[in-house]
Amino acid sequence: MSNPPNAPLRYALPRPRRLLSCAGAFAAGLALAGCAMPTHPDSAAGPSNPLNPAAVQLLDGTSWVLQSAQTSDGQTAFGVPADPKAAPTLTLDTTSGQRRASGFAGCNRFSGRYALGSGKLTLDPLTTTRKACGAEADSLERAYLDALAHIGATLVQMRPPQQMRIVATTGVTLTFAREDR
């Protein structure tokens, strides 16, 4: 049988009980699907890496002391003085309204502008004082400033112990400890 041409169409509206039972069945189905998802115990997960390139954005207003310099195969790239007062430093300051890097390179002081972006610290060409300090200090300074001039990646750990690693495109990794000011 067909409806007369001008007759209103009739739709059967679902009853509230039917809607509730459909919604309940749908929710139960979702819950069961959630139970079927695989789980992974913490022991199966790899070790967490607290060094994070995204944390580079937190470097403004920080100071760092160089702890070590290693080659890509884990060997010492150049010696770092054990005395923190003699070790190279890096300060990233914004108090002037501009991002300014400065520090001690092992013999001379240096300064220049820096930028933070794409998970990396980038230094503009640095200016240095021109004091002669002897072969050992001059060698340390050249190697340190060369690594800073070729930053390929920057990794930062802001939870204690705070640490920063600069990986140079030359294969040298500089590891810094946060210096309290």
C-alpha positions as CSV (number, residue, x, y, z in Angstrom):
1,M,0.0,0.0,0.0
2,S,1.2,3.4,-0.7
3,N,0.4,6.7,0.9
4,P,-1.9,9.1,-0.9
5,P,0.2,11.8,-2.7
6,N,-0.7,14.6,-0.3
7,A,-0.7,12.5,2.9
8,P,1.9,13.4,5.6
9,L,4.8,10.9,5.9
10,R,4.8,9.1,9.2
11,Y,8.1,8.3,11.0
12,A,8.3,6.1,14.0
13,L,10.2,8.0,16.6
14,P,12.2,5.8,18.9
15,R,10.9,5.5,22.4
16,P,13.1,6.8,25.2
17,R,13.7,3.3,26.5
18,R,14.9,2.1,23.2
19,L,17.3,5.1,22.9
20,L,18.7,4.3,26.4
21,S,19.2,0.7,25.6
22,C,20.9,1.5,22.3
23,A,23.2,4.0,24.1
24,G,24.0,1.5,26.8
25,A,24.8,-1.2,24.2
26,F,27.1,1.3,22.4
27,A,28.9,2.3,25.6
28,A,29.3,-1.4,26.6
29,G,30.8,-2.1,23.1
30,L,33.3,0.8,23.6
31,A,34.3,-0.5,27.0
32,L,34.9,-4.0,25.6
33,A,36.9,-2.6,22.8
34,G,39.0,-0.7,25.3
35,C,39.7,-3.9,27.2
36,A,40.9,-5.6,24.1
37,M,43.6,-3.0,23.4
38,P,47.1,-4.4,24.0
39,T,49.0,-3.2,27.1
40,H,52.7,-2.9,27.5
41,P,54.4,-3.2,30.9
42,D,56.8,-0.5,31.8
43,S,59.7,-2.9,31.7
44,A,59.1,-3.4,28.0
45,A,59.4,0.4,27.3
46,G,62.8,1.8,26.5
47,P,64.6,4.0,29.0
48,S,63.3,7.5,29.1
49,N,65.5,10.2,27.7
50,P,65.3,13.3,29.9
51,L,67.3,15.3,27.4
52,N,64.7,17.0,25.2
53,P,65.1,19.3,22.2
54,A,61.8,20.9,22.9
55,A,63.2,22.2,26.3
56,V,65.5,24.4,24.3
57,Q,62.8,27.1,24.5
58,L,63.6,27.3,28.3
59,L,67.2,28.4,27.9
60,D,66.7,32.1,28.1
61,G,68.2,33.5,31.3
62,T,70.4,30.5,32.0
63,S,74.1,30.0,32.7
64,W,76.1,26.8,32.0
65,V,79.6,25.4,32.9
66,L,81.2,23.0,30.5
67,Q,81.7,19.5,32.1
68,S,83.0,17.5,29.2
69,A,83.7,17.4,25.4
70,Q,83.5,14.0,23.7
71,T,83.8,12.8,20.1
72,S,81.1,10.8,18.5
73,D,82.8,7.5,19.5
74,G,82.9,8.6,23.2
75,Q,86.6,9.7,23.4
76,T,87.7,13.0,24.9
77,A,87.6,15.7,22.3
78,F,89.5,18.1,24.4
79,G,90.3,18.4,28.1
80,V,88.1,20.5,30.3
81,P,89.6,21.9,33.5
82,A,88.2,20.2,36.7
83,D,88.0,23.6,38.5
84,P,84.6,25.1,37.5
85,K,86.2,28.6,37.7
86,A,88.6,27.7,34.9
87,A,86.1,25.7,32.8
88,P,84.5,27.3,29.7
89,T,81.0,28.8,30.4
90,L,78.0,29.9,28.4
91,T,75.4,32.4,29.6
92,L,72.2,33.1,27.6
93,D,70.8,36.5,28.7
94,T,67.7,38.5,27.7
95,T,67.9,41.4,30.2
96,S,68.8,43.9,27.5
97,G,65.7,43.0,25.5
98,Q,67.8,41.0,23.0
99,R,69.1,37.5,23.2
100,R,72.8,37.8,24.1
101,A,75.3,34.9,24.6
102,S,78.4,35.4,26.5
103,G,81.0,33.5,28.5
104,F,84.5,32.4,29.1
105,A,86.2,30.2,26.4
106,G,89.2,29.0,28.5
107,C,91.4,32.1,27.9
108,N,89.2,34.9,26.6
109,R,85.7,36.2,27.1
110,F,83.2,36.1,24.2
111,S,79.8,37.5,23.3
112,G,77.3,37.6,20.5
113,R,73.6,37.2,19.7
114,Y,71.8,33.8,19.9
115,A,68.5,32.4,18.7
116,L,66.3,29.5,19.9
117,G,64.2,27.7,17.3
118,S,63.5,24.3,15.8
119,G,64.7,22.7,19.0
120,K,68.2,24.2,18.6
121,L,70.3,26.9,20.0
122,T,72.0,29.0,17.3
123,L,74.8,31.4,17.9
124,D,75.7,34.3,15.6
125,P,79.5,34.8,15.0
126,L,81.0,35.5,18.4
127,T,83.4,38.3,19.3
128,T,86.2,37.6,21.7
129,T,88.8,39.4,23.6
130,R,92.4,38.8,22.4
131,K,94.5,37.8,25.3
132,A,97.2,35.2,24.9
133,C,97.1,32.5,27.6
134,G,99.5,29.8,26.5
135,A,99.3,26.8,24.2
136,E,97.0,24.6,26.4
137,A,94.4,27.4,27.1
138,D,94.5,28.6,23.5
139,S,93.9,25.1,22.2
140,L,91.0,24.6,24.6
141,E,89.5,27.9,23.5
142,R,89.8,27.2,19.8
143,A,88.2,23.8,20.2
144,Y,85.3,25.2,22.4
145,L,84.6,28.1,20.1
146,D,84.7,25.9,17.0
147,A,82.1,23.5,18.6
148,L,79.9,26.5,19.4
149,A,80.2,27.8,15.8
150,H,78.9,24.5,14.4
151,I,75.9,23.6,16.6
152,G,73.9,20.7,15.0
153,A,71.6,19.8,17.9
154,T,70.8,21.0,21.4
155,L,69.4,18.8,24.1
156,V,68.3,20.1,27.5
157,Q,67.3,18.4,30.8
158,M,65.6,21.0,33.0
159,R,64.8,18.6,35.9
160,P,67.6,18.1,38.4
161,P,70.5,17.7,37.6
162,Q,69.9,20.3,35.0
163,Q,72.1,19.6,31.9
164,M,72.5,20.8,28.4
165,R,74.2,19.0,25.5
166,I,75.3,20.7,22.4
167,V,76.1,18.3,19.5
168,A,78.3,20.0,16.9
169,T,78.2,19.1,13.3
170,T,81.9,18.3,13.7
171,G,81.0,15.3,15.9
172,V,81.9,16.9,19.2
173,T,79.3,16.8,22.1
174,L,79.6,19.5,24.7
175,T,78.0,18.6,28.1
176,F,77.2,21.5,30.4
177,A,75.9,21.6,34.0
178,R,73.5,24.5,35.0
179,E,75.3,27.2,37.0
180,D,73.3,29.0,39.7
181,R,73.7,32.7,39.5
